[in-house]
């Protein structure tokens, strides 16, 4: 190919997001469920935050971790949806290079943080069930704050190499990203350099975070189940197990789509590109919608306080 026919983007000022390639004609229709999911996620998570803030009885470790999860979900969904909807509705495909890097960092950082919060919540359930008399002594407010800080720092530090590596690559092939947001590997594949280190670090991060976090969650629940099955009556076992059902629900909602998307991305070479992108959006957007619903339905204390606040306000 002659030099005149090759466009160079060594330091691109903008990238072009294609949305969902192959489904451009359906962008407007696809925006309806995505917008609905985002609206429910915003309302649900703000409702959780408001309910916990307004009700002193909910000022405990479990609900503090739930608030951390709600904030993480709000940031994660807001990092993706507004730009995606602007592509679908306004055909606004351009995104500044720095904005693209920022979106990349926020998406991956808060995904790692969300996984860390699930570990913290599993530890809270372990202490509450296995050491109930020492629950509030072990998980004092200062300890909860330190755990939250550790989760934030872990997410920020582990994902920082993504940002630094993506920033240094020369992009000379094209500035068109065949995706609806700035996903790490999709973006660095545009670089005209050896990106093996980015690829290897991405795989390491996914497997390291997932395996370590799932291991600690599993260890917590092994101890929880041992404590539950040692209870004297069936009613006590069912009631105690019910206190963990919400947490187990949100864990499954988070990890199953992540693993499915990862496996299809790595091994599903015959799977259409638009399916990969749809799944990538689903595993980032559906959990923020379902988490407050699961906790709202399964946690009686939140139901009671929510109804009390709004009934009292109405009266």
N, C-alpha and C positions, 0 to 999 in steps of 0.2 A: 504493500500500500504506500502510495506517495505521501510525502510530508504534507502536501497541500490538502489531502483528504483526511488528515488526522487532527483531531482537536485535542489540545493539551490543557489539562486542569491540574497543574502541579500544586497550586494553592487555591482551590476553588472558594469563591466568596459565598456561593450558595449551592445547595443540592436540590434536586427535583424528586419529590416523593410521588410515586405513581398511584398510591392507594392500594387497590387490590387488582393487579394486572390480570386481564382476562374477564373481569367482571365490571369493567368500566360502565357499561350500560345499566348495571344494577346498583350503582353507587347510591343513588337517591333512595332506592328501596332498602338497601342495606343500612342506610343511616337511621332508619326508623327504629329497628331493634337495638342498635348501638346507642342511640340517644336515649331510648327508654331505660336500658341497663344503666347508663351513666346517671340519669335522673334519680332512679331508685337508689343507686349507690350513694349519691350525694345526700338525699333526704334521709336514708337509713343511718348512715354513719354520723351525720350531724345530730340525728335524734338520739343515738347512743351517747354522744358526747354531752348533749344538753341534759339528758335524763340523769347521767352520772354526776354531772356538775351540780344540778339542782337538788339532788337527793343525798343528804349526808350519810344515810344508811348504806349507800353504795360506795362509800369512800374506803375501799379495801383493796388488797393486792390484785384479786381476780379482775376487778372492774378497772383498776388502773392499767393493767395489761390490755384489757379490752379497749380502753381509750387509745392506747398506743397503736393497737391494730387498726382502729378506726381512722386515726390520723394518717397512718401508712397507706391505707386503702384510698383515702381521699387524694393524697399526693400522687399515688401510682396511677389512678384512673385519670386524674386531671393532667398528668404528664402526656397522655396519649390522645384522649378524646377530642379536646378542642381543635387540635390541628387536624385530626382525622376528619372531623365534621366539616372543617373549612375546605378540605380536599373534596369531600362528597358534595357539598352544597354550593361552594363558590369556585370550585376548580382552582383553589389557591394552593398550588403544589410546591412552590419555592419555600425553602427553609434555609436560614442563614447557617453558615458552617459552624459558628460558635453555638448557635441555638440547637443544632443537630447534636453536637457533642454534649451539650447540657441535658438534652432529652435522653440520650443514650445513658449518661451517668445516672440520672434520676431513676430511670426504669430499672436498671440492674441493681443499683444501690438499694432501692426500697424493696425490691424483690428479695434480696438477701436479708434485709432487715425484717421483713414479714416472716421469713422462715425462722429467724432468731427469736421473734416474739412468740411463735408457737412453742419453741423450746422453753421459754420463760413461763408460758402458761401451763405447760406440762409439769414443770417443776412446782408451780403454785398448787396444782391439783394433787401432786404427790405429797407436799407438805400438809395440805388441808386434810387429806384422807389418812395418811400414815402417821402424822404427828399433829392431830387437831388441836391439842392443848397448847402447842407451841407455834401455831400457824402465824399469829400476828407478832409473836416475839421474833421468830426467824425472819419473816418478810415484813420488817418495819418499813416505814416510808422511805428512809434513807437507803435501805437495801434495794427496794424497788427502783428508786431513782438511779442507783449505781448499775443495776441490771439493764435498765433502759439506756443509759449512757453507753454501756458496753455493747449493746445491740447496735446502736447508731454508729459507734466507732468501728465495729467490725465490718458493717456494711460499707461504710465510707472508705476504709483502708483496703478492703479486698477488691473493690471495684475501681479504685483509683488507677491501677495499671491499665485497665481498659481505656480510660480517658487519655492517659499519657501516650500509650502506644498509638491509638487512633489519631491523635493530634500530630504525631511526628511523621506518619506515612505520607509519601508524595502521591497525590491522586491525579493520574495522568490518563486514565482510560476513559472515564465518563463521569459525569456528576449526577447521573440518574440512578436513584435508589428504587429498585422494584419491590417496594414495601410501603406500608401505611405509616410507619414511624422509623426512627433511626435505630434499628437493631444492630448490635455490635458486629456480628460476623457478616451480615449483609453489607454493612458500610465498609468494613476493612477489605472486603473482597474487591472493592473498586480500586484499591491501591496498586500501583505498579512497583511492588517491592515484595520481598520474601516475608509473608505475613505468618509464617509457621509459628512464631512465638505467640502471636495473638490467638491463633487457633488452639495451640496447646494450653495456653493459660485459660482460655474460655472453657475447654473441656475439664481442666483441673478444677476450676472454680465451681462448675456445676456439680461435679461428682463429689468434691470435697464438702461443699456446703450441704448438699442433699444427704450424703452418707453420714456426716457427723451429726447433723440436726436430727435426722430420723433415728439414729442410734440412741441419742439421749432421750428422745421422746419415747422410744420403745422401752428403754430401761425404766423410765418413770412409770410407764403403764404396766410393766411387769410387776413392779412393786405395788402399784395401786390395785391390780387384780388380785395379788396375793392377800392384800389387806381386806379387800372386799369379800373374797370367798372364805375368809376366816371369821366373818361376822356370824352371829348366832342364828339370825332369822332371815328368811327369804325376803321379807318386806324391807329389812334394813339393807340387804345387798342390792335390791332393785333401786331403792331410793338413793343410795350412795353412788351406784353406777350411773344413775340419771344425772348427777351433778357433772359427770364427765362427758355426757353425750354431745353437748354443744361444741366442746373443744374438739372432740373426735370428728364431728361433722365438718368443721371448718378446715381441719387438717386434711381430710380426704378431698374436700373441694379445692384446696390449694395444690396438693402434691400430685393427684391423679392427672389433671390436665397438663401439668408441667412435664411429667414423665412421658405422657402420650405425645405431646408436642416435640419433646426432645428425641424420642425414638423415631417418629415419622420424619423429623428433619434430618437425622443422621443416617437412617437406614431405608426410609421410604422414597427411594430415588424415582420411582414411577408414580409417586403421588403428585397431582397437579400443584403448581406453584400457588394458585389461589387458595387451595385447601390448607397449605402450610401457613399462609398469612392469616386466614380466618382462624385457625387454631391458635396462632400466636396472639391474636387479639382476644380470643375467648379466655385463655388461661390468665391473661392480665386484667380483664374487665369483669368477668363473671364472679370471681371470688369477692371483690369489693362490694358487689351487689348482694351476694348470698350471705356473707358473714353477719351483717346486722339482722337479717331476716332469721337466720338460724338461732342467733343468741336471743332475739326478741321472742321467738316462738318457744324455745326450749328452756329459757331461764325465767322462772316464775317471778324472781325479785325484780327483773327489768320490766316484765309485763305489769306487775302491780304498781311499781313506781311511775311508769309511763302513764298508765290509766289514772293514777292518783293525781299526777301533775296536771293533766289536761282536763280531768273532771273538775278538779279544784279550781282551775283557771276559768272553766266555763261557768261554774257556780258563782 
